[in-house]
Amino acid sequence: MVERLTVIFFIILCLLLGSYLILAPWDILFGSWASNYILIFLTDLIGIPEVQRAVTSTWFRGGVTGLGLFNVLVAIREIIKFRESVEMLERGN
């Protein structure tokens, strides 16, 4: 039973993290990606404004979205291979 719950929680985690990483760089709902106060503070503290420009670029946003898609694909794979994952955890491999 613990093995099944472990796989289920892993699937839920991958789906939630993936959906957040897909939506966060592009959606205003999570706050403006370019006006991240922690990012602005750290780049001013370090003195490297190029980091802020790199993180707010569309290339970086696309990379974060790609990581989100990867998480969703991992969740889909785990849903398809649910029995195999549970059996592997039960055997201890």
N, C-alpha and C positions, 0 to 999 in steps of 0.2 A: 504494500500500500504506500509506503514511504517513497518508493521508487517512482510510482505513478505520479504522486504529488510533486516530486522533484521535477519530472519532465513537464508536467502541466505548468508549474510556476516558471520554468525556463521558457516555455512557449509564450506565456503571458508577458514575461519580461522582454523577450525579443520583439514581440508585437508592439508593446507600448514604447519601448526605446526607439524602435524603427520608425513608428509613426511620428514620434516627436522629432527625430532627426530629419525626417522628410519635410515636415511642415515648418519647423522653427526658423530656418534661415529665410523663408519666403513670406511668412505670415505675420501680420501686425498683431495678431492675438497674443503672441508670446512676447511682444515688445519688439521694438525696432532693433534689428541685428546690428546696424551701424552705430547706434547710440548706446552701446553697452558700457555702463559706467565703470565697471571693473576693468574692462579692456582699455578704456581711455586713461584711467588712473595709472595702470601698470605701464602703458607706453609712455606716459608723461614722466613717470618715476624713473624708468630705465633710460629714457631719452631716445627711443627708437620709434618714431612715428610710422615708419615703413611697416611695422608689424600690424598696426591698426589698419592701414590701407590694404595689406594682404588678406587679413581676416575678413574685411568687409567686401572683398572683391567677389564677383560672381563665380570665379573659378573655385574659390574656397567654399562658397555656399554649395556649389555643385558637388564638391567632394564630400561635404557633410551629408548632403542628400543621398549620395551614393552609399555612404556607410549605413544610412537608414534603410535603403533598399536591400542592402546585404543582410541586415538584421531581420527584415521581413522575410527574405528568402530562407534564412536559417530557420525561422519559426515555421514556415511552410514545410520545409524538409523534415523538421521534427514532428510535425503533425502527420505527415505521410509515413514516416518511419517510427511511429510512436511505440509499437510493440517491440521492435528491435532495440530501441533505446532503453525501454524498461527492462527487457531481458538482459541487456548488457550491464545495467546497473545492478541487477539482482545477482549476476555471476561475479561481479566485482572487477570486471575488466575495464 
